[in-house]
Amino acid sequence: MTWNPYYRGDGVVRDDVRLPDPPPWRRFPRSSAAEEFHPPEGLVDAVNAALALRRPLLITGSPGTGKSTVIEQVAAELALGPVLRWHVTSRSTLADALYRYDVLGRIHAHRLQQEKARAGEPGAEIAEDDISAFMTLGPLGTALLPSPRPRALLIDEIDKADLDLPGDLLDVLERGEFLVEELRREGQEVARLRISGEDSTHVVERGHVQCTEFPFIVMTSNGEQELPAPFLRRCLRFSMPRPTSALVREVVRKHLRMDVPEDGPVAELVEDFVRRVRGGESIAIDQLLSTIHLLDGPPRSPSTAQLGEVERGKLVRLLMKDLSGA
C-alpha cells in the first residue's frame, strides 16, 4: 500500500514536487474505453436485436456498470463514426435535442449590422437575413440526417427527464423524421445547418429532415423514475447484472493491467465492493478502480510512504462513499 502526500497543508512552497501520472481513464484527450469493455452475458444479443429491428436499446443498471460504454464499442466495431451524445437533465426538451435556434443572436447581429450601415462604415450595407446562420442541429437531429450508415446516439440518463419528454420522443422515434418549423415559417426552401459537434454543415430542404438509416440509439437509466409503458414498448430493454467477484476482477485486470490476488488488500477491496453493491448501496466501479490505483498501484516515487491501517481505512472511506449520500 503506497501513498505520497504531495500537498501537506503547511504553506511551504515545493516547486520541485512532481505529480504522479494520472490513471489511464483520466488522461486527456480521453481515449475510448471500447477496448477495455467486456459486455456481460446477454448484452451482445440485445445489441444485435436492436440493430436488426432498428429499435432503441434501453440499458438500466447502477452507476459505473458500463451502460454508456456499450455504444462506444458498437460504434467502433461497426465503423458508425463518432458517438453523438445527449445528456438528459430535468430541463432537457426534445426541441433542444433536434436543433437549436439562437434567436437572440440573430436579433443582435441584425441590429449591429443596421448600426454599422447608419454609421456609413465601408461594406456595411445590410445583407440578406439568413436564419440558418443561427441554427445548429442537436445530437438527435444530427443522428436523423440522411446517411449511408446509421449514426450512433447515446441518450444518457433518460430517467432524469421531465415526465413529458419520453412521450415527446415517441413520434420522432417511430417516424424517423422531424420538421424545423422556423425554416418552414420563413419560407426558406434550402438551408445549410451546422451539425452537432462538427464543423461541417448539411443541406435541409423545406425544413424537413428524414433519416434513411435509423440511428443506433442507446438510452441509459439509473432507475430513478419509471418510464411510461408506450415508450418502453418501443425499446429493447436490458438490465446490467449486479457485479460478481469474477466480473470485477476482470474489470480491474483490463483497466489497471493487474491481476487481483486470491487474498490480501486488493482482494478485500473487491469483495467489499461486491458485497456493498449487492446489499443495495450505490457505488460505481470507477470508485473501486480509483481506490486500487491510488492505494495498491505501483509506487509513485522513491519517497513514497507506507500507509498504516488507520490511514488506509480513512482513504478507503473517502474514496468509496455511497453515491446516494452527501
C-alpha positions in Angstrom: 0.0 0.0 0.0 1.6 3.3 -1.1 0.9 6.9 -0.6 2.7 10.2 -1.2 1.2 13.4 0.3 2.1 15.9 -2.4 0.1 18.6 -0.7 0.8 18.9 3.0 -1.2 21.9 4.1 1.7 23.7 5.7 2.0 26.6 3.3 5.6 25.7 2.3 6.3 26.1 -1.4 7.7 23.0 -3.1 8.2 23.7 -6.7 10.3 20.6 -7.2 7.3 18.2 -6.5 6.4 16.1 -9.5 2.8 15.0 -9.5 2.1 11.4 -10.5 0.9 10.2 -13.8 -2.9 10.1 -13.9 -4.9 6.9 -14.1 -5.5 5.6 -17.6 -9.1 6.8 -17.6 -8.1 10.3 -16.5 -5.7 11.1 -19.3 -6.6 13.8 -21.8 -7.6 13.9 -24.5 -9.7 11.0 -23.4 -9.3 7.7 -25.3 -12.2 5.3 -25.9 -12.9 2.7 -23.3 -14.3 0.4 -26.1 -11.3 -2.0 -26.0 -11.5 -2.4 -22.2 -15.2 -3.0 -22.0 -16.4 -6.6 -21.5 -20.1 -7.0 -22.3 -22.0 -9.1 -19.7 -23.9 -12.2 -20.8 -26.9 -11.3 -22.9 -25.9 -7.8 -23.9 -24.4 -8.8 -27.3 -27.8 -10.4 -28.2 -29.7 -7.3 -27.1 -27.4 -5.0 -29.2 -27.8 -7.2 -32.3 -31.6 -7.3 -31.8 -31.7 -3.5 -31.6 -29.6 -3.2 -34.7 -31.7 -5.7 -36.7 -35.1 -4.2 -35.6 -34.0 -0.6 -35.8 -35.2 0.0 -32.2 -33.5 2.0 -29.4 -31.8 -0.1 -26.7 -32.6 1.0 -23.1 -30.0 -0.2 -20.7 -30.6 0.1 -16.9 -28.3 -0.5 -14.1 -26.3 1.0 -11.2 -23.8 3.8 -11.9 -20.4 2.8 -13.3 -21.5 -0.6 -14.8 -20.6 0.4 -18.3 -24.0 1.4 -19.6 -22.7 4.3 -21.6 -19.6 2.5 -22.8 -21.6 -0.1 -24.8 -22.3 2.3 -27.6 -18.6 3.3 -27.9 -17.7 -0.4 -28.5 -20.5 -0.9 -31.0 -19.7 2.3 -32.9 -16.0 1.3 -33.1 -16.7 -2.3 -34.2 -19.2 -1.3 -36.9 -17.5 1.9 -38.0 -20.5 4.1 -37.3 -18.4 7.2 -36.7 -18.1 9.4 -33.6 -20.8 8.8 -31.0 -23.4 11.6 -30.7 -24.3 12.4 -27.1 -27.3 13.8 -25.5 -27.0 14.1 -21.7 -30.6 14.4 -20.3 -31.4 16.6 -17.3 -34.8 17.7 -15.8 -34.6 20.8 -18.0 -34.0 18.9 -21.3 -36.5 19.3 -24.1 -37.0 17.4 -27.4 -36.5 20.7 -29.3 -33.0 21.2 -27.9 -32.0 17.7 -29.0 -33.3 18.2 -32.5 -32.0 21.7 -33.2 -31.1 25.0 -31.5 -32.2 28.4 -32.8 -30.2 31.4 -31.4 -33.0 34.0 -31.8 -31.2 36.5 -29.6 -28.0 36.1 -31.5 -29.9 36.8 -34.8 -31.6 39.9 -33.4 -28.2 41.2 -32.0 -26.4 40.6 -35.4 -29.2 42.3 -37.3 -29.1 45.4 -35.0 -25.3 45.6 -35.2 -25.5 45.5 -39.0 -28.1 48.2 -39.0 -25.9 50.4 -36.7 -22.9 50.0 -39.0 -24.9 50.8 -42.1 -26.3 54.0 -40.4 -22.8 55.0 -39.4 -21.7 54.7 -43.1 -19.0 52.2 -42.5 -17.5 50.7 -45.7 -19.0 47.4 -46.7 -21.7 47.7 -44.0 -24.7 47.5 -46.3 -27.4 45.3 -44.8 -27.2 41.8 -46.1 -30.0 39.3 -46.5 -31.1 38.0 -43.1 -30.3 34.3 -43.2 -31.9 32.4 -40.3 -29.9 29.2 -40.9 -26.7 31.0 -39.8 -28.2 31.0 -36.3 -29.3 27.3 -36.2 -27.4 24.2 -35.2 -28.7 20.6 -35.3 -28.7 18.9 -32.0 -27.4 15.4 -31.3 -30.8 13.7 -32.1 -31.3 15.9 -35.1 -27.9 15.1 -36.5 -28.5 11.3 -35.9 -31.6 11.6 -38.1 -29.9 13.1 -41.1 -29.9 11.0 -44.2 -26.7 8.8 -44.3 -25.5 5.6 -45.9 -24.8 4.1 -42.5 -26.7 4.6 -39.2 -25.2 7.1 -36.7 -24.6 6.1 -33.1 -26.5 8.2 -30.5 -26.3 8.0 -26.7 -29.2 9.4 -24.8 -27.7 9.3 -21.3 -29.8 9.2 -18.1 -33.2 9.3 -19.7 -34.8 8.7 -16.3 -33.8 12.2 -15.2 -36.0 13.8 -17.8 -39.2 15.7 -17.2 -42.2 13.4 -17.3 -43.3 14.6 -20.7 -40.0 14.1 -22.5 -40.3 10.3 -23.2 -43.7 10.8 -24.6 -42.5 13.7 -26.8 -39.8 11.3 -28.2 -42.3 8.7 -29.4 -43.3 10.2 -32.6 -39.7 11.0 -33.7 -38.5 7.5 -32.8 -41.4 6.0 -34.7 -41.2 8.1 -37.9 -37.5 8.9 -38.0 -38.2 12.5 -39.1 -38.9 16.0 -37.8 -39.6 19.5 -39.1 -37.6 22.7 -38.5 -40.6 24.9 -38.1 -38.7 28.2 -38.2 -37.4 27.4 -41.7 -40.9 26.5 -42.9 -42.4 29.5 -41.3 -40.0 31.9 -43.1 -40.4 30.0 -46.4 -36.7 29.1 -46.7 -36.6 26.3 -49.2 -32.9 25.4 -48.8 -30.9 25.9 -45.6 -27.4 24.8 -44.7 -27.4 23.9 -41.0 -24.4 23.2 -38.8 -24.1 19.6 -37.5 -23.8 18.9 -33.7 -20.2 18.6 -32.6 -18.7 19.1 -36.1 -17.5 21.9 -38.3 -19.5 20.6 -41.3 -23.0 21.5 -42.4 -25.9 19.7 -44.1 -28.5 21.0 -46.5 -32.1 20.8 -45.3 -34.8 21.3 -47.8 -38.2 22.8 -46.9 -37.3 22.4 -43.2 -37.8 18.6 -43.4 -35.3 16.1 -42.0 -35.9 12.4 -42.7 -33.4 9.6 -41.9 -32.5 7.0 -44.5 -30.9 4.7 -41.9 -32.4 4.8 -38.4 -29.7 5.5 -35.9 -28.4 3.1 -33.4 -29.6 4.6 -30.1 -28.6 3.5 -26.7 -30.5 5.1 -23.8 -29.3 4.6 -20.2 -31.2 4.7 -17.0 -30.3 4.5 -13.3 -33.9 3.6 -12.4 -34.6 7.0 -10.7 -38.1 7.1 -12.1 -40.4 4.7 -14.1 -40.8 5.4 -17.8 -44.2 5.2 -19.5 -45.3 1.9 -20.9 -45.9 3.3 -24.5 -42.3 4.5 -24.5 -41.0 1.2 -23.2 -42.9 -0.8 -25.8 -40.8 0.9 -28.5 -37.5 0.0 -26.9 -35.5 -3.2 -26.4 -34.5 -3.4 -22.7 -31.5 -4.8 -21.0 -30.6 -4.7 -17.3 -26.9 -4.7 -16.4 -26.3 -7.6 -13.9 -25.1 -6.9 -10.4 -21.3 -7.3 -10.3 -19.7 -10.6 -9.3 -16.2 -11.1 -7.9 -15.1 -12.7 -11.2 -16.6 -9.8 -13.3 -15.0 -7.1 -11.1 -11.6 -8.9 -11.1 -11.7 -8.9 -14.9 -12.6 -5.1 -15.0 -9.6 -4.4 -12.7 -7.3 -6.5 -14.9 -8.3 -4.7 -18.1 -8.2 -1.2 -16.7 -5.3 -1.4 -14.3 -3.3 -4.1 -16.1 -3.0 -6.1 -12.8 -4.4 -9.4 -11.6 -6.3 -9.4 -8.3 -4.7 -12.0 -6.0 -6.8 -14.5 -4.1 -6.3 -12.7 -0.8 -4.8 -9.5 0.5 -5.8 -5.8 0.5 -6.9 -5.7 -3.2 -8.9 -8.8 -2.9 -10.6 -7.4 0.2 -11.5 -4.2 -1.6 -13.1 -6.2 -4.5 -15.1 -8.4 -2.2 -16.3 -5.5 0.0 -17.3 -3.6 -3.2 -19.4 -6.6 -4.4 -20.9 -7.1 -1.0 -22.0 -3.5 -0.7 -23.5 -3.3 -4.2 -25.4 -6.5 -3.7 -26.6 -5.0 -0.4 -28.2 -2.1 -2.2 -25.6 0.6 -1.9 -24.9 2.9 -4.8 -21.2 2.6 -5.6 -19.6 2.9 -9.0 -16.9 0.6 -10.4 -14.7 3.6 -11.1 -14.6 4.4 -7.4 -13.1 0.9 -6.8 -10.6 1.4 -9.7 -9.5 4.7 -8.3 -9.0 3.3 -4.8 -7.0 0.4 -6.1 -4.9 2.6 -8.3 -4.2 5.1 -5.5 -3.5 2.7 -2.7 -2.2 -0.5 -4.3 -0.8 0.5 -7.7 2.9 0.9 -8.4 4.9 3.3 -6.1 4.6 6.9 -7.3 8.1 8.0 -6.3 11.1 6.7 -4.4 9.9 8.7 -1.4 6.5 7.1 -1.3 5.4 6.3 2.2 3.9 3.2 3.6 0.4 3.6 4.9 -0.7 2.2 8.2 -4.1 0.5 8.6 -5.8 3.5 10.1 -4.6 5.9 7.4 -5.6 3.4 4.7 -9.0 3.0 6.2 -9.6 6.7 6.1 -8.7 6.9 2.5 -10.9 3.9 1.6 -13.9 5.6 3.3 -13.2 8.8 1.5 -13.0 7.2 -2.0 -15.7 4.6 -1.6 -18.6 6.7 -0.3 -22.1 5.7 -1.2 -23.3 7.9 -4.1 -26.8 8.2 -2.7 -25.4 10.2 0.3 -23.9 13.7 0.6 
